[in-house]
Amino acid sequence: MKPSQQQEIISRHSLLWLLIINAVILLPLYDKLTPWTMAICGICLVWRYGIFMGRVAKPPRLLVTSLALASALTLALVTSKIGLLNGLINLLILGYSLKYIEMRDRRDVRIVVIVGYILIAITLLGQQSFYFSTLLIVIAAINTCVLVSLYREDVKLYETARIGFILIIQSLPLAALLFLVFPRLPPLWLMPQMKTAQTGLSDEVSFGEIGRLTRSAALAFRVKFDAAPPSNHQLYWRALVLEDYDGQTWTQNESIKTSEANNLASSSMPAATGPWLKYSVIAQKSNQHWLFGLDVAFSDTADIIQLPDYRLYSTKSLTQTFRYSVKSFPSVPMDITLTDNVRNINLRLPQLSNPRTHKLAKSFATRYPNPVKRLNAMMNYFTEQAYFYTLTPPPVGPQQIDDFLLENKAGFCVHYASALTVMARASGIPARMVTGYQGGEWNKQAQYFSIYQYMAHAWVEVWLENRGWIRLDPTSMIAPERILEGFDGYFQGGDSYFIDSPFSTLRLRDYPLLNELRQTLASIDFYWSVWVLGFDSNKQEQVLHKLLGKITTEKLAFFMLSSLALIMLVIAYSAGLLRFSRDKDKISSAYLRVCRLLDKKGVSRRLDQGPIDFCHSVESQLPVIAKDFSLLTQYYIALKYRTLTPSGRKSTTKLFIRLSRQLKLKLIKL
């Protein structure tokens, strides 16, 4: 075998690192893998393990090529279902795995490592939390260890890991500097949309829909108020308005869907006047468009519009964490005047549906001609009758409102909101259902609210003359603790959101110390979302203004050139192209520094005087340090003239350096 060929053989050391990285780099991408892709990746990993153990040979190129063609064909058939971007990601993963088993030399390893870095970057498309980003940095360090192993075959596994992680850590300051200096440019291209599952509220709600969300402990969004936050019972986070009802399901009206589809903002918004609340919202990835805000919400964040039903709507789906600012004006009325079309929509009920509820509503209309008194009577009706608030209500039949309102009398927010909306409409009062979230968990350390999926809620908006749309929540009549104290004030987590989330950190609430640690970790992730994920051009300008004062073209150019020069110096130093003078022999340097201090104290060392003779001179002239200098001399002779084991040399060096520092301090004080 030629020497050049021998050098290209992949060492067993590198093969071990390749086994490790192949497992950890694909693990965060599991949710994007099709079953076929997952099976191929599993086969490749097992095969590579067999190669590492010496039990199987490398697969023939024909087999690898056949698998690649079959995989590409399969992906072409399913791409329409999983989305173009997911299809491309699966194709890249398959190429990574197939290249992984047919590697033959170091060049192939370098290709696999480069693709690994690309896969790590792709993983960030799906999740960008602080802890997930930290995990990806660790994975990038492991991927770097594969490269290190190609050029440092003589070192142990631990040493390779140390070098790989140091390289990544050294790059972080450069990445932070580039993050700060370079302008926030718009994307140069548009990525195809992923076809992934939507989370959170749906644009149609039936009796069991919100009950499904009460089993989820996932974070929905966080909110930070600029001033003192409102009380829990005032936190009604509006998300969707549902006006159409077919007897089974509440849905959005077609006019609103058209506005959403065409990104049509309302052309007749009321003036934002009166007291207001200013806050910022950090919404988690949901792959949906609707946003969250208190009544009545306005936002000047880009890509957000306000729809005619007074909701905030993102023109782009939330494929990643999204931060936006909001101003809410609680005293601003919604629709003082109502068009005939909107009135008819919010009075419409399906024919021959829930006849007994219609009869009950008409009796309310007869007894209470005044709409306000009628609504009060309907709300009080829920407390006068034996109604029960539960997450596990009994089933209902086709006449679901009749069965719930007059038979079962047990349900949760959707049941009560649906019943009140139908009764109001049947009595002649325009009404609609609103879904969103109610309440929030307060983080004392970072002063923000966390709103989870299990806090999903439904309530009613009714229209009154000269007042517009006002909120009514029948849940507050049945279970006031649910509104005043939040979801956890009425329900136990074990009966709801812990059922599907057995490992949720919310379980730590029962342990004060662990709960404080949980909130501290959550605060770190919150600040990451605010200062890193939310670092837009406005924040960049604010930071640069603090650093440079008034921002001018000359200052900005100088700062950028200085930053780039610093980056180049650091890169040159890391690459070994730049070296600063330093003592090659730190043992001799430390000993000579002590000797120079002794010379200043009147104890000079002659050129022909060895360390032992000089030690005797020090002992006779400066007995106060005789013992320490004698011990220093012994360490010096051992390190310079004796053969020590690596561990012995390391420990003796530490003792010598420590003692030399102590001696220098004593000599300075003399």
C-alpha positions, 0 to 999 in steps of 0.5 A: 500500500502506498504511503498516501493511501495508508494515511487516508485510512480511517482510524478506529478512533475516528470510527468511534466518534462517528458512531457517537455523532451519527446517533446524537445528530439525528436524535433532535430531528426525529419529529421530521423523519418519515418511517421509511427514513427512520428505518434506513437511518437505523439500518445504517447505524447498525451496519456501521456498528457492525463495521466498527466491531469488525463483524461485517464489511462495508456495503457494496456501492451497488447496494448503497446506490439502490437504497438511495434511489429507492429512498428518493423515489419514496420521498417523491411520493410522500412529499405532497403530504409532508411538505417540500421542506420536510421532504428536502430535510429527509433527503439530506438525512438519507444522504447523510446516513447512506454516505455514513456507511459507505465511507472509505477514506478521510475525505468521506469523513470530512464530507459527513462532518460538513453535512452534520453541521448543516443538519445541526443548523436545520434543527434550529428551524424547528426549535430555538429555546436556550436549552435546546440551542445549548444542546445543539452547541454540544452536538456541534462540539461532538461533530468537531471531535470527529474532525479532531480525531482525523488529525490527532489519532495518538490522543485518548478519547478524553483529549479529543473531546477536550480539544473539540469542545475548546474549539467550539467555546473559542468560537462563541465570542466571535459568533457573539461579536458577529451577532452584534455587529452585522446588520439584520438583513431580510432573507434572501429567499423564501423557504417552503412551508413545513407541513407540521402539526398545528398546536394550541387552539383550533379555528373550530370548537366543539364540546371536547376541543378545549378539554383536549388542551387541558391535558397539555402542559406545553407553553403557549406564550409568555407576557412581560408588562411594562408596568404593574400587571393586571390581576389574574381575573383580568387576564383574558387573552383573546385569540379567536372569535367564533360566530357560526354554529351548526348545532355541533361545532362553532367556527369562524365566519367566512368573512373573517376567513376571507380577511385572514386569507387575504391579510385584510386589516380592518378599515374601521378601528376605533381610536385608541384612547383612555388608559392602556396596558403596554406589554410584549408577548413571546408566542411559541411555535404553533404553525398557526397565525392567530396571536394573543392580546387583552381587550382591545389590542393594538400592535405596531409590530411588522407582519401583524394586522388587526382583523374586523373582530378585534383580533391580532393576526400574523400574516406569517404562520408562527413557525418559530418563537415570535415576539411582538409588542402590544398596547391594550385599551380596556375602555375602548368599545368594540363596535358601538354600531352594528351592521345588519350583516354582522347582527344577522350573523350573531343572531343566527341559529340552526333550525330544529336545533335545541328546541328546549333551550330556545323555549327557555331563552324565550321565557327569559325574553318575556320576563326580562325585556331589558337586555341587561337584566335578561343577561344577568338573569341568564348568568344567575340561572347557572348558580340557581340550578345544580350545575357542576364544573368538570373536565370529564362531562357526561356525553351528549346527544345530537341536541347537545345544548339541551342535553347539557343545559337541562339534563346533565348540568355538568361541563366545562368552559365550552359547554357553559359558553355555548349554552349562554351564546345560544340562549342570548341569540335565541332571546334576540341578543347578538352573541358570539363565542371567543376562545383564548386563554385565561390567567397565567403563572407569575414568575416573581424572579423575572416578572412575567407571566407564563401561559400554558395550553391547559389554560385554554378557555372559552367565554362569550361576547354579547352586543348591547346598545351604546356599549358594543361587545362586552365580555360575559364568562359563565364559568365565573358563576359556576367556578369563580376560583377558576377565574380568580386564582387560575386553572390550578386554583380549581383543578389538580394537575394530576387530573388534567395536564399531567396525564399526557405530560408525566415528566413536566417540570410543572410537577416541581411546584409542590417543592419550594426549592425545586420550584424556585430552581424551575422558575430560575431556569425558565427566566434564563430561557425568557431572557434568551427569547427577549435578547437573542431571538428578539434581537431585531434591527431596533434592538441592535440600534439601541445597543450600538447607540449605548456603545457608540453614542450618536450613530454616524456612518463614520462611527459605524464603519470604524466599529465594524472595521475594528470588530472585523480586525479583532475577529481576524486577529483571534482567528489568526491566533487560534490558527497558529499564524500569530504568536505572542512572546511567552516564557518557554521554560516557566520553571526557570523563569519563576526561579529567576524571578525569585533570585532577582528579588533576592538580589534587591534584598542584598543576596546576589547569585554569582554566575558560577554558583549552583542552586545548592550553593546559592541556597546555602547563601540565602540560608545564612543571609536571610534565615527568615525565608531559609526553610521556604527557599530550601524547599523551593530549591529541592523542587527546582532541582527535581524538575530540572535534573531528575526523571519524574513520572508525568503525574509526579512532574505535574504535582511537583510543578504545582507545588513549585509555582505556588511556593515561588509566589509565596516567596515573592510576596514575603520578599516584597514585604521584607 
